[in-house]
Amino acid sequence: MTPSETSRPIRLALQGGGSHGALAWGVLDRLLQDPRLHIDQISGTSAGAMNAVVLAAAYESGGPEGARAALARFWEAISEAARFSPMQPAPWDRLLGNDSLDNSPAYLMLDGLSRMFSPYELNPLGLNPLQDLVAEHVDFAALNRCKAIRVHVTATSVRTGQARTFSTGELSADAVMASACLPQMYKAVEIDGEAYWDGGFSANPAIFPLVGDGGSNDVLIVQLNPMIRDEIPRTAREIINRMNEISFNTSLLKELRTLDLLRQLSEQGRVDLRGEVRLHMIHCGEDLRELAASSKMNADWAYLQKLFERGRAWADDWLERHFADVGQRSSFSLERLFSPHHRPGGLAPLTPRDLA
């Protein structure tokens, strides 16, 4: 489907985050609804990769409305598949409106087992219901011939630790599963003799596939992991969760720092970026901070719908404040993000609105 000649092209970088990917679903649903924009490329990792391939495959035949419907069907199918899973919020958590699985006996048991046994021992057959869902909901032939939206999916090589990006023309269910392969839960995914783990270890998400080809230079990052927490983690679970947040944000921060350096060199005439790279970000830190890490495993439909509506609200807010910036300037301040903190070596105390 050909986009309107008056719509503005934008490229999306979708971070991973398990069930929190439903937040990005809400963002995508709202962006697809706006005729003033059209998406021409998407880079995704883990849940972001799933959103990307579902959207683009459906867009090939059904346009924006077809993509919106496909995303809704996919997330509903995820919830339906998890309906009888033992990993559910405890009854008292449901009564209190707490979407965490921190008090779920099944979650706690699986969490403990995954620290003592590998998936090669716990899941020797390599069963992964998500792979069946992705294969069922994504027409990879249509995805790989899609010209309207180019997709990039990133996984991490277990052997080298380097990012491997699979792009339109080579996308498969295996590539998506490699991008979402948490090593404590699933065997490494082998593609062409190389073993891969979750792309979040090396690129969450990868931004460089979206820049430097002479096309649209507006990149909108949909950030799902909190960058900053003011509280020092005290419990074992809090410490592990914060370690994971830092780990899965490090690759993104490194890419942003590199882009900032390239921008400075470009302004000095020392490198050619084929035009200014304009960065934008949708990241609602306060909402993310209140969500426990275990809630990334919660696929209850009411919870996913709540996340979806939050994501739509984030996108609404961004469109209202920053649509005019698309094609003109960055609405996300790298200088502010990397400004020195009053404590040595830290980031400045930021709110999402500060960054934008």
SVG drawing of the C-alpha trace seen along z (x, -y; Angstrom):
<svg xmlns="http://www.w3.org/2000/svg" viewBox="-10 -22 47 55">
<polyline fill="none" stroke="black" stroke-width="0.4" points="0.0,0.0 1.4,-3.4 1.4,-6.0 0.0,-9.5 2.3,-11.9 1.7,-14.5 2.4,-12.1 5.8,-12.3 8.0,-9.2 9.3,-8.0 11.4,-5.0 10.7,-3.1 13.1,-1.5 11.2,0.9 12.7,2.1 11.9,5.5 10.3,6.2 8.1,9.3 4.5,8.4 5.5,4.8 5.6,5.0 1.9,4.4 2.8,0.8 4.5,0.6 1.4,2.2 -0.6,-0.7 2.0,-3.2 1.9,-1.5 -1.9,-1.3 -2.1,-5.1 0.7,-5.9 -0.9,-3.7 -4.2,-5.6 -2.6,-9.0 -2.6,-9.7 0.0,-12.5 2.7,-9.8 3.8,-6.7 6.3,-4.1 9.0,-3.2 11.3,-1.1 11.2,0.7 14.0,2.1 12.9,4.4 14.4,6.6 12.6,9.4 8.9,8.3 9.8,5.3 10.8,7.7 7.4,9.5 5.5,6.3 7.6,5.3 7.0,8.5 3.3,8.8 2.8,5.1 4.8,5.2 3.5,8.6 -0.1,7.4 0.6,3.9 1.7,5.5 -1.8,6.6 -4.1,4.6 -2.4,1.3 -2.6,-0.6 -5.9,0.9 -4.9,4.4 -1.7,3.9 -3.7,2.6 -6.1,5.6 -3.2,8.1 -1.4,6.6 -4.6,6.9 -5.2,10.5 -1.6,11.4 -1.7,10.0 -5.1,11.5 -3.6,14.9 -0.7,14.5 -3.2,13.9 -5.4,16.8 -2.4,19.1 -1.4,18.1 -4.9,18.4 -4.3,21.8 -0.7,21.1 0.1,21.6 2.0,18.3 -0.8,16.0 -1.0,13.1 -1.9,14.4 -5.6,14.0 -4.9,11.2 -2.8,9.4 -5.8,9.4 -8.0,8.0 -5.5,5.2 -5.0,4.5 -1.4,5.6 -0.2,7.0 3.1,8.4 3.9,12.1 6.2,11.6 3.7,13.6 2.8,16.2 4.0,19.7 4.5,20.9 6.6,17.9 8.7,18.1 9.3,21.8 10.3,21.3 12.5,18.3 14.3,20.5 14.7,23.5 16.1,21.3 18.9,20.2 19.9,23.9 19.1,25.7 19.6,24.7 16.8,24.9 18.8,27.8 17.9,29.7 14.4,28.2 13.2,28.1 15.2,30.6 12.7,30.7 13.1,26.9 9.3,26.3 8.4,22.6 4.7,21.8 5.6,18.3 7.3,19.7 4.0,21.4 2.1,18.1 4.6,16.1 4.5,18.7 0.7,18.7 0.2,14.9 3.0,13.8 3.1,14.5 6.9,14.4 6.6,14.6 4.6,11.5 6.9,9.9 10.0,10.5 8.5,9.0 7.0,6.0 8.3,2.8 6.4,0.3 8.1,1.1 11.6,2.5 12.1,4.6 15.3,5.3 15.4,7.9 18.4,8.2 19.8,11.2 23.0,11.7 25.6,14.2 26.4,16.5 29.9,17.2 31.0,13.6 28.6,11.5 28.0,9.3 24.7,8.2 23.4,9.9 20.6,8.0 18.2,9.9 16.5,7.6 13.7,7.9 14.5,10.7 16.0,13.0 13.4,12.8 12.0,16.0 10.3,17.3 13.7,18.5 15.2,15.0 12.4,13.6 12.8,16.3 16.5,15.7 15.8,12.1 13.6,13.1 15.7,16.0 16.2,15.5 19.0,17.9 17.6,18.8 14.4,20.0 15.2,21.3 17.9,23.1 20.0,20.9 18.4,20.6 20.6,21.9 20.6,20.2 23.1,21.3 25.2,23.0 25.4,19.9 23.7,19.9 21.8,16.8 20.4,15.3 18.1,12.3 19.0,9.3 18.7,7.1 22.2,8.0 23.8,6.3 21.2,3.9 17.9,3.0 16.9,1.9 19.5,1.5 19.3,-2.0 22.1,-2.0 20.2,0.0 17.8,-2.9 20.2,-5.7 22.7,-6.6 20.9,-5.2 19.7,-8.5 16.0,-7.9 14.0,-9.3 16.2,-10.6 13.5,-10.7 13.9,-7.8 11.4,-7.3 12.6,-5.1 9.9,-3.4 11.7,-2.8 10.3,-0.2 13.0,0.2 13.4,-2.5 16.8,-4.2 16.8,-5.9 15.7,-4.8 16.3,-7.1 15.9,-4.3 18.8,-2.0 17.7,1.6 17.9,3.5 16.3,6.9 17.9,9.7 15.1,9.5 15.3,5.7 19.1,6.0 18.7,8.6 15.9,6.6 18.0,3.5 21.0,5.3 18.8,6.6 17.5,3.1 21.0,1.7 22.2,4.6 19.3,4.2 19.7,0.4 23.5,0.3 23.6,1.2 21.0,-1.6 22.9,-4.2 26.1,-3.2 24.4,-3.7 23.0,-7.0 26.4,-8.2 27.9,-7.1 25.2,-9.0 25.8,-12.0 29.5,-11.9 28.7,-11.4 26.4,-14.4 29.2,-16.5 31.7,-15.3 29.1,-16.0 28.6,-19.5 32.4,-20.0 32.3,-18.6 34.5,-15.6 31.9,-12.9 28.9,-12.7 25.7,-11.4 23.7,-12.0 21.7,-14.5 20.8,-15.2 19.6,-12.2 16.6,-13.5 15.9,-11.5 12.6,-11.2 11.6,-9.1 8.4,-7.8 9.4,-6.9 7.1,-7.3 9.5,-6.6 7.0,-7.0 4.6,-4.4 7.4,-2.0 8.9,-2.3 5.8,-1.2 5.7,2.1 7.6,5.0 9.9,6.9 7.9,10.1 4.9,8.3 6.8,8.9 5.6,12.5 1.9,11.6 -0.2,12.1 -3.6,11.6 -5.8,9.9 -7.1,7.2 -3.4,6.3 -2.4,6.3 -5.3,4.0 -4.3,1.7 -0.7,1.5 -2.2,1.0 -4.2,-2.0 -1.2,-3.5 0.9,-3.1 -1.8,-4.8 -1.8,-7.7 2.0,-8.0 1.7,-8.2 -1.1,-10.7 1.0,-12.9 4.0,-12.7 2.0,-13.5 0.4,-16.5 3.8,-17.9 6.1,-16.8 4.4,-16.0 5.6,-19.4 9.2,-18.4 9.1,-15.4 11.2,-16.3 12.4,-19.4 14.4,-18.7 15.1,-16.2 12.6,-16.3 14.8,-14.1 17.8,-15.8 21.0,-13.7 22.9,-16.6 20.5,-16.6 20.6,-12.8 24.3,-12.7 24.8,-15.9 27.0,-15.4 25.3,-14.8 26.2,-16.6 27.6,-13.2 30.6,-12.1 29.9,-9.8 26.2,-9.8 23.3,-11.0 21.4,-14.1 18.2,-13.5 15.7,-13.5 12.0,-13.1 10.7,-11.9 9.6,-15.5 13.1,-16.7 14.4,-14.4 11.9,-15.6"/>
</svg>
